[in-house]
């Protein structure tokens, strides 16, 4: 009598496991890498991506491209997550991290097909990664904070490197100085949110400017706004989350009155409530009034008569930046508008920028902040410019925080490849082959840079190997942040470990990162179209 089969999975569930699944994971990651391969470096191409709503995005930023792709394969999603992690942690190097992870997998694919156990591959990769990180720290160049000129020069080189592969590479010298100025204006915490980027369409890129303070676009205003002063020195600033206008009753609201006097009492009460709020704001001594909620025409004219400036419907992000920079706190009531809840700055003014009016707060005492006003043409072009500046700002912040940089342009990868190749010759057994494969994979960065520039990659790589063998590690052709390189290597090693571990595919599988460096140890992970039903 045949035993009754035990059904663990829902009927119709698609499963695959073993070596074929490992190879499938590797192939999926290769497809992801192909999508961003041609965007690497200063001669990289841009991608035009149109979503299902018809919005077009032009970018060569790896993280942006991968976010916009509708990736279905679960193993390929891991590679996308690595790029997102790199973007959040470092801000740049997202294309490099994707290419490196995919190349690591490509180099070990023959060993997987021959049946080499994934744990052997993982041990070799962890050894190689640690050796590479140690080597990076050994040859990194320290940023000397004592010599301000040397520090600034090195920071500008870091910014230039980050911008060289972007759409605004022709203006990299102009924007690199602006980025370094912006970061140097911040306090020791170097908070990214204290740098605002505002886009003003029209004009040339070189008309972009850096404002030492908070700046945001003029909000919607009512009649009487033109009569308000547009410039103050040492003004007190009231930050509110209060609606300062007469409101209509809500739907189906009903008030029954018997006489005209009763109706007049209701109308008078509404006016008295509004004027009571306005009087308290005026008596507080504030000259600039900002509110997240609307400020109506009555309030606008009231403030104009008393030489006060007001702006309603201020975006929450800008209101919070103003609070952090100028001090004070956002109030939901006008009953306690004392000096300790009011902000202050050295100068407030409204300035015409292109076709828009902007409110500027300069000389903010509580926290150092700045705003970059971008000029340009098409909306997609300005969005890509904003992403490019974000990457450069992140790299400069990292260079200041971690005090060291390494050579860019593929130089560090070639040196690490040589170092690991030499080390592999001293290692017996299978580890020698696997560390050698790791070393070869590192050459994907200079190789792809050559391919994207239209050069003979094989010939140039041979010359680079010879040069590195003769003189040791190369001089810094361009600067990349040391922590960025460490993060890339660790993330790539994690990605490669993940895909070599996942040898079974069903619906509810998951891979977890442990301490950001090592990968889970679930040996049987499943990703399927149906839902797994365990009994």
C-alpha positions as CSV (number, residue, x, y, z in Angstrom):
1,X,0.0,0.0,0.0
2,X,1.4,3.4,-1.1
3,X,1.9,5.9,1.8
4,X,-0.2,9.0,1.7
5,X,1.8,12.0,0.5
6,X,2.2,14.9,2.9
7,X,1.3,18.2,1.1
8,X,3.2,21.2,2.5
9,X,2.6,23.7,-0.2
10,X,-0.5,25.0,-1.9
11,X,-1.3,23.3,-5.1
12,X,0.2,25.1,-8.1
13,X,3.1,26.5,-6.1
14,X,6.2,27.0,-8.3
15,X,9.3,25.7,-6.5
16,X,12.9,25.1,-7.5
17,X,16.0,24.3,-5.5
18,X,19.6,23.2,-5.5
19,X,22.2,24.3,-8.0
20,X,19.7,25.4,-10.7
21,X,18.2,27.8,-8.2
22,X,21.6,29.2,-7.3
23,X,22.5,29.7,-11.0
24,X,19.1,31.4,-11.5
25,X,19.8,33.8,-8.7
26,X,23.2,34.7,-10.2
27,X,21.6,35.2,-13.7
28,X,18.9,37.5,-12.3
29,X,21.6,39.7,-10.7
30,X,23.5,39.8,-14.0
31,X,20.4,41.3,-15.6
32,X,20.1,44.0,-12.9
33,X,23.8,44.9,-13.4
34,X,23.3,45.1,-17.2
35,X,20.6,47.8,-16.6
36,X,23.0,50.2,-14.9
37,X,26.4,49.1,-16.4
38,X,26.6,51.8,-19.0
39,X,25.9,54.6,-16.5
40,X,29.2,54.2,-14.7
41,X,31.8,56.9,-14.8
42,X,32.3,60.3,-16.4
43,X,31.5,58.9,-19.9
44,X,28.5,56.9,-18.7
45,X,25.2,57.2,-20.4
46,X,21.9,58.4,-18.9
47,X,18.7,56.4,-18.7
48,X,15.2,57.7,-19.7
49,X,12.6,55.9,-17.6
50,X,8.8,56.4,-18.0
51,X,6.6,55.1,-15.3
52,X,3.0,53.8,-15.7
53,X,1.6,57.3,-15.1
54,X,3.7,58.7,-18.0
55,X,6.2,60.6,-15.8
56,X,9.7,60.7,-17.4
57,X,12.9,60.5,-15.3
58,X,16.3,61.1,-16.7
59,X,19.1,59.8,-14.5
60,X,22.4,57.9,-14.4
61,X,22.2,57.4,-10.6
62,X,22.2,53.7,-9.9
63,X,19.8,53.9,-6.9
64,X,17.4,56.1,-8.7
65,X,17.2,53.8,-11.8
66,X,16.8,50.6,-9.7
67,X,14.1,52.2,-7.6
68,X,12.1,53.0,-10.7
69,X,12.5,49.5,-12.1
70,X,9.6,47.1,-11.3
71,X,11.9,44.1,-10.2
72,X,10.0,40.9,-9.7
73,X,12.7,38.3,-9.1
74,X,13.3,37.9,-5.4
75,X,17.0,37.4,-5.7
76,X,17.4,40.4,-7.9
77,X,15.5,42.5,-5.4
78,X,18.3,41.8,-2.9
79,X,20.7,43.6,-5.3
80,X,18.3,46.5,-5.5
81,X,18.2,46.7,-1.7
82,X,22.0,46.8,-1.6
83,X,22.0,49.8,-3.9
84,X,19.3,51.5,-1.7
85,X,21.4,50.8,1.4
86,X,24.5,52.3,-0.2
87,X,22.5,55.4,-1.2
88,X,21.1,55.9,2.3
89,X,24.4,55.2,4.1
90,X,27.0,56.9,1.8
91,X,25.0,58.8,-0.8
92,X,27.1,57.7,-3.8
93,X,28.7,54.6,-5.3
94,X,25.3,52.9,-6.0
95,X,26.2,51.8,-9.5
96,X,29.6,50.5,-8.4
97,X,28.1,48.5,-5.6
98,X,25.7,46.9,-8.0
99,X,28.3,46.0,-10.6
100,X,30.7,44.7,-7.9
101,X,28.1,42.4,-6.4
102,X,27.0,41.1,-9.7
103,X,30.6,40.5,-10.8
104,X,31.4,38.6,-7.6
105,X,28.6,36.3,-8.4
106,X,29.6,36.0,-12.0
107,X,33.2,34.9,-11.0
108,X,32.0,32.2,-8.7
109,X,29.3,30.9,-11.0
110,X,31.5,28.2,-12.5
111,X,32.4,26.9,-9.1
112,X,28.7,26.7,-8.1
113,X,27.9,24.8,-11.3
114,X,30.7,22.3,-10.4
115,X,29.0,21.7,-7.1
116,X,31.3,23.7,-4.7
117,X,29.5,24.2,-1.4
118,X,28.3,27.8,-0.9
119,X,29.7,28.0,2.6
120,X,33.2,27.5,1.2
121,X,32.6,30.4,-1.2
122,X,31.3,32.5,1.7
123,X,34.3,31.9,3.9
124,X,36.7,32.9,1.1
125,X,34.7,36.1,0.4
126,X,34.6,37.1,4.0
127,X,38.4,36.6,4.3
128,X,38.9,38.6,1.1
129,X,36.6,41.4,2.2
130,X,38.4,41.8,5.5
131,X,41.7,41.9,3.8
132,X,40.5,44.5,1.3
133,X,39.0,46.7,4.0
134,X,42.3,46.5,6.0
135,X,44.2,47.5,2.9
136,X,41.9,50.4,2.2
137,X,42.6,51.8,5.7
138,X,46.3,51.3,5.2
139,X,46.6,53.3,2.0
140,X,43.9,55.9,2.7
141,X,45.0,59.6,2.8
142,X,44.1,61.5,5.9
143,X,42.2,64.8,5.6
144,X,44.2,67.3,7.7
145,X,41.6,69.5,9.4
146,X,44.3,71.8,10.8
147,X,45.3,73.0,7.3
148,X,42.1,74.6,6.1
149,X,43.3,75.2,2.6
150,X,44.5,71.6,2.1
151,X,41.3,70.3,3.6
152,X,39.1,72.4,1.3
153,X,41.2,71.4,-1.7
154,X,40.7,67.7,-0.9
155,X,37.0,68.2,-0.2
156,X,36.5,69.9,-3.5
157,X,38.3,67.0,-5.3
158,X,35.8,64.6,-3.6
159,X,32.9,66.7,-4.8
160,X,34.4,66.9,-8.3
161,X,34.7,63.1,-8.4
162,X,31.1,62.7,-7.3
163,X,29.9,65.1,-10.0
164,X,32.1,64.0,-12.8
165,X,29.7,61.2,-13.8
166,X,26.6,63.3,-13.5
167,X,24.5,65.3,-16.0
168,X,26.1,68.5,-14.6
169,X,29.7,67.3,-15.1
170,X,30.4,70.4,-17.3
171,X,29.7,72.6,-14.3
172,X,31.4,70.3,-11.8
173,X,34.0,73.0,-10.8
174,X,31.3,75.5,-10.1
175,X,29.0,73.2,-8.1
176,X,31.9,71.5,-6.2
177,X,32.8,74.8,-4.6
178,X,29.1,75.5,-3.8
179,X,28.7,72.0,-2.2
180,X,31.9,72.4,-0.1
181,X,30.7,75.9,1.0
182,X,27.3,74.5,1.9
183,X,28.7,71.8,4.1
184,X,31.3,74.0,5.7
185,X,28.5,76.4,6.7
186,X,27.0,73.7,8.9
187,X,27.8,73.1,12.6
188,X,29.8,70.1,13.8
189,X,26.8,67.8,13.6
190,X,26.7,68.3,9.8
191,X,22.9,67.6,9.6
192,X,21.8,66.9,6.0
193,X,18.4,68.4,6.7
194,X,19.9,71.7,7.4
195,X,20.9,72.1,3.7
196,X,17.8,72.9,1.7
197,X,17.7,72.6,-2.1
198,X,15.1,74.7,-4.0
199,X,14.5,74.6,-7.7
200,X,13.7,77.7,-9.7
201,X,13.0,77.1,-13.4
202,X,14.6,79.5,-15.8
203,X,18.1,80.8,-16.2
204,X,21.4,79.0,-16.6
205,X,22.9,76.5,-14.2
206,X,25.7,79.0,-13.3
207,X,23.0,81.4,-12.0
208,X,22.4,79.0,-9.1
209,X,23.3,80.4,-5.7
210,X,24.0,79.5,-2.2
211,X,22.1,81.3,0.6
212,X,23.6,81.3,4.1
213,X,20.3,80.8,5.9
214,X,16.8,79.6,5.2
215,X,15.0,80.3,1.9
216,X,11.7,79.2,0.7
217,X,9.3,80.2,-2.1
218,X,6.7,82.9,-1.4
219,X,3.4,81.4,-0.4
220,X,-0.1,82.3,-1.6
221,X,-1.1,85.7,-0.3
222,X,-4.3,87.8,-0.1
223,X,-5.0,91.5,-0.7
224,X,-3.0,93.8,1.5
225,X,0.2,91.7,1.2
226,X,1.8,94.3,-1.1
227,X,1.6,96.8,1.7
228,X,3.6,94.7,4.1
229,X,7.4,95.5,4.6
230,X,9.6,93.0,2.8
231,X,12.8,93.6,4.8
232,X,13.6,93.6,8.6
233,X,16.8,93.6,10.6
234,X,16.8,91.5,13.8
235,X,13.1,90.6,13.6
236,X,11.3,88.4,16.0
237,X,9.7,85.4,14.2
238,X,6.4,83.8,15.3
239,X,6.0,80.2,14.1
240,X,2.4,79.1,14.2
241,X,0.2,76.1,13.3
242,X,-3.0,78.2,13.6
243,X,-5.6,79.3,11.0
244,X,-5.9,83.0,11.0
245,X,-9.1,83.6,8.9
246,X,-12.8,83.5,9.2
247,X,-14.0,80.0,8.5
248,X,-17.3,78.8,7.0
249,X,-19.3,76.4,9.1
250,X,-18.8,72.7,8.2
251,X,-21.4,70.8,6.2
252,X,-24.8,70.4,7.7
253,X,-23.9,72.8,10.6
254,X,-27.0,74.7,11.8
255,X,-27.6,77.5,14.2
256,X,-31.1,78.7,15.0
257,X,-31.6,82.3,16.0
258,X,-34.8,84.2,16.8
259,X,-33.8,87.8,16.4
260,X,-31.4,89.9,14.4
261,X,-29.6,90.7,17.6
262,X,-28.8,87.0,18.2
263,X,-27.4,86.8,14.7
264,X,-25.3,89.9,15.2
265,X,-23.9,88.5,18.4
266,X,-22.7,85.4,16.6
267,X,-21.0,87.5,13.9
268,X,-19.4,89.7,16.5
269,X,-18.1,86.7,18.4
270,X,-16.4,85.4,15.2
271,X,-14.7,88.7,14.6
272,X,-13.7,89.1,18.2
273,X,-12.1,85.6,18.3
274,X,-10.1,86.4,15.2
275,X,-9.0,89.9,16.3
276,X,-8.1,88.6,19.8
277,X,-5.6,86.2,18.1
278,X,-4.2,89.0,15.9
279,X,-3.9,91.4,18.9
280,X,-1.9,88.8,20.9
281,X,0.4,88.1,18.0
282,X,1.0,91.9,17.6
283,X,1.7,92.4,21.3
284,X,4.2,89.6,21.3
285,X,6.6,91.8,19.4
286,X,6.9,89.5,16.4
287,X,7.6,91.2,13.1
288,X,7.5,88.1,10.9
289,X,4.6,85.6,11.2
290,X,4.7,82.2,9.6
291,X,2.0,79.7,9.8
292,X,1.5,76.2,8.4
293,X,-2.2,76.9,8.0
294,X,-3.9,79.7,5.9
295,X,-3.6,83.4,6.9
296,X,-6.7,85.1,5.4
297,X,-7.2,88.6,3.9
298,X,-8.4,90.2,7.2
299,X,-5.2,89.0,9.0
300,X,-3.0,90.0,6.1
301,X,-4.4,93.6,6.1
302,X,-4.2,93.7,9.9
303,X,-0.5,92.9,9.8
304,X,0.2,95.3,7.0
305,X,-1.3,98.2,9.0
306,X,1.1,97.4,11.8
307,X,4.2,97.0,9.6
308,X,4.3,93.2,10.1
309,X,5.1,90.5,7.5
310,X,3.0,87.3,7.3
311,X,3.1,84.1,5.2
312,X,0.5,81.3,5.5
313,X,0.5,77.8,4.1
314,X,4.3,77.5,4.7
315,X,5.4,73.9,4.0
316,X,6.0,71.9,7.1
317,X,9.6,71.1,6.1
318,X,10.5,74.8,5.6
319,X,8.7,75.8,8.9
320,X,10.7,73.2,10.8
321,X,14.0,74.3,9.2
322,X,13.2,77.9,10.1
323,X,12.5,76.8,13.7
324,X,15.8,74.8,14.0
325,X,17.8,77.7,12.5
326,X,16.2,80.7,14.1
327,X,15.1,79.2,17.4
328,X,11.7,79.3,19.0
329,X,9.0,76.7,18.7
330,X,5.9,76.1,16.6
331,X,2.8,77.2,18.5
332,X,-0.7,75.8,18.3
333,X,-2.1,78.7,20.4
334,X,-1.5,82.4,20.7
335,X,-2.0,82.5,24.4
336,X,1.7,82.1,25.3
337,X,3.7,84.0,22.7
338,X,6.6,84.9,24.9
339,X,10.2,85.7,23.8
340,X,11.4,82.2,24.5
341,X,9.0,80.7,21.8
342,X,9.8,83.4,19.2
343,X,12.7,82.9,16.8
344,X,15.1,85.6,15.6
345,X,17.6,86.2,12.8
346,X,19.9,89.0,11.7
347,X,18.1,89.8,8.5
348,X,14.8,88.8,6.8
349,X,14.0,89.9,3.3
350,X,11.9,88.9,0.3
351,X,13.9,88.7,-2.9
352,X,13.0,88.1,-6.6
353,X,14.7,85.0,-8.0
354,X,13.9,84.5,-11.7
355,X,10.1,84.6,-12.0
356,X,9.5,83.8,-8.3
357,X,9.7,85.6,-5.0
358,X,11.6,83.9,-2.2
359,X,11.7,84.6,1.6
360,X,15.3,84.7,3.0
361,X,16.3,84.3,6.6
362,X,20.0,85.2,7.1
363,X,22.2,85.1,10.1
364,X,20.3,82.4,12.0
365,X,21.7,82.0,15.5
366,X,20.5,78.7,16.8
367,X,21.8,76.3,14.1
368,X,23.9,77.0,11.0
369,X,21.9,76.3,7.9
370,X,22.0,77.1,4.2
371,X,19.9,76.8,1.1
372,X,20.9,76.1,-2.5
373,X,18.8,77.8,-5.1
374,X,19.0,75.8,-8.4
375,X,18.4,77.4,-11.8
376,X,17.8,75.5,-15.0
377,X,15.5,74.5,-17.7
378,X,13.5,71.3,-18.0
379,X,12.0,69.9,-14.8
380,X,13.7,66.5,-15.4
381,X,17.1,68.2,-15.8
382,X,16.6,70.1,-12.5
383,X,15.5,66.9,-10.6
384,X,18.7,65.1,-11.8
385,X,20.8,68.1,-10.8
386,X,19.3,68.0,-7.3
387,X,20.1,64.3,-7.0
388,X,23.6,64.9,-8.2
389,X,24.2,67.6,-5.6
390,X,22.7,65.4,-2.9
391,X,25.3,62.7,-3.8
392,X,28.1,65.3,-3.7
393,X,27.0,66.7,-0.4
394,X,26.8,63.2,1.2
395,X,30.4,62.4,0.0
396,X,31.8,65.7,1.4
397,X,30.1,65.2,4.7
398,X,31.6,61.7,4.9
399,X,35.0,62.9,4.1
400,X,34.8,65.5,6.9
401,X,33.4,63.0,9.4
402,X,35.8,60.1,8.7
403,X,39.0,62.1,7.9
404,X,40.3,60.0,5.0
405,X,40.0,59.4,1.3
406,X,41.4,56.9,-1.3
407,X,42.2,57.1,-5.0
408,X,39.2,57.0,-7.3
409,X,38.8,56.3,-11.0
410,X,39.3,52.5,-10.5
411,X,42.8,53.0,-8.9
412,X,41.8,51.6,-5.5
413,X,40.1,48.6,-7.1
414,X,43.2,47.8,-9.2
415,X,45.4,48.0,-6.1
416,X,43.1,45.7,-4.1
417,X,42.9,43.3,-7.0
418,X,46.7,43.1,-7.1
419,X,47.0,42.7,-3.3
420,X,44.4,39.9,-3.1
421,X,45.8,38.1,-6.1
422,X,49.3,38.1,-4.5
423,X,47.7,36.9,-1.2
424,X,45.8,34.1,-2.9
425,X,49.1,32.6,-4.1
426,X,50.0,32.0,-0.5
427,X,46.7,30.3,0.3
428,X,46.4,26.5,-0.3
429,X,43.3,24.7,-1.6
430,X,40.1,26.0,-2.9
431,X,40.5,29.3,-1.0
432,X,43.2,30.3,-3.5
433,X,40.9,30.0,-6.5
434,X,38.0,31.8,-4.7
435,X,40.1,34.7,-3.4
436,X,41.6,35.0,-6.9
437,X,38.1,35.2,-8.3
438,X,37.3,37.9,-5.8
439,X,40.4,39.8,-7.0
440,X,39.4,39.5,-10.6
441,X,35.9,40.7,-9.9
442,X,37.3,44.0,-8.5
443,X,38.6,44.8,-11.9
444,X,35.1,45.3,-13.2
445,X,35.2,49.0,-12.2
446,X,38.2,50.1,-14.3
447,X,37.1,47.7,-17.1
448,X,33.6,49.2,-17.2
449,X,35.0,52.7,-17.1
450,X,37.1,51.9,-20.1
451,X,34.2,50.3,-22.0
452,X,32.0,53.3,-21.3
453,X,34.7,55.7,-22.6
454,X,35.1,53.6,-25.8
455,X,38.7,52.4,-25.0
456,X,40.2,49.0,-25.3
457,X,39.6,47.7,-21.7
458,X,41.8,44.6,-22.0
459,X,44.9,46.6,-23.2
460,X,44.4,49.3,-20.6
461,X,43.9,46.8,-17.7
462,X,47.1,45.0,-18.7
463,X,49.0,48.3,-18.5
464,X,47.4,49.1,-15.2
465,X,48.4,45.7,-13.8
466,X,52.0,46.3,-14.9
467,X,52.1,49.8,-13.3
468,X,50.6,48.6,-10.0
469,X,53.1,45.8,-9.9
470,X,56.0,48.2,-10.4
471,X,55.2,51.1,-8.1
472,X,52.7,49.8,-5.6
473,X,49.5,51.6,-4.9
474,X,48.7,54.4,-7.3
475,X,48.4,58.1,-6.7
476,X,44.9,59.5,-6.2
477,X,43.7,60.4,-9.7
478,X,40.5,61.4,-8.1
479,X,39.2,61.2,-4.6
480,X,36.7,58.8,-3.2
481,X,35.8,58.6,0.5
482,X,37.3,55.6,2.3
483,X,34.1,54.7,4.1
484,X,32.3,54.7,0.8
485,X,34.7,52.0,-0.5
486,X,34.4,50.0,2.7
487,X,30.7,50.1,2.5
488,X,30.7,49.0,-1.1
489,X,32.9,46.0,-0.5
490,X,31.0,44.9,2.5
491,X,27.6,45.3,0.8
492,X,28.8,43.5,-2.3
493,X,30.2,40.6,-0.3
494,X,26.8,40.4,1.6
495,X,24.9,40.3,-1.7
496,X,27.1,37.6,-3.1
497,X,26.8,35.5,0.1
498,X,23.0,35.9,0.0
499,X,22.6,34.7,-3.6
500,X,25.0,31.7,-3.0
501,X,23.0,30.7,0.1
502,X,19.6,30.9,-1.5
503,X,19.3,27.4,-3.1
504,X,15.6,26.9,-2.7
505,X,12.8,29.2,-3.9
506,X,9.3,29.5,-2.4
507,X,6.9,32.2,-1.3
508,X,7.8,33.0,2.3
509,X,11.6,32.9,2.2
510,X,13.7,35.8,3.6
511,X,17.3,36.7,3.9
512,X,18.3,38.8,6.9
513,X,21.3,41.0,7.3
514,X,23.1,40.5,10.6
515,X,25.1,43.5,11.9
516,X,25.3,44.8,8.3
517,X,28.1,42.5,7.4
518,X,27.0,38.9,7.6
519,X,24.0,37.1,6.2
520,X,21.5,34.9,7.8
521,X,22.0,31.3,8.1
522,X,18.7,30.0,6.9
523,X,19.9,27.3,4.6
524,X,16.5,26.5,3.0
525,X,14.9,29.7,1.9
526,X,11.9,29.7,-0.3
527,X,10.3,32.2,-2.7
528,X,7.2,31.1,-4.6
529,X,4.3,32.4,-6.5
530,X,1.8,30.8,-4.1
531,X,1.7,31.0,-0.3
532,X,3.5,28.3,1.7
533,X,1.1,26.2,3.9
534,X,3.1,24.4,6.6
535,X,1.3,21.8,8.6
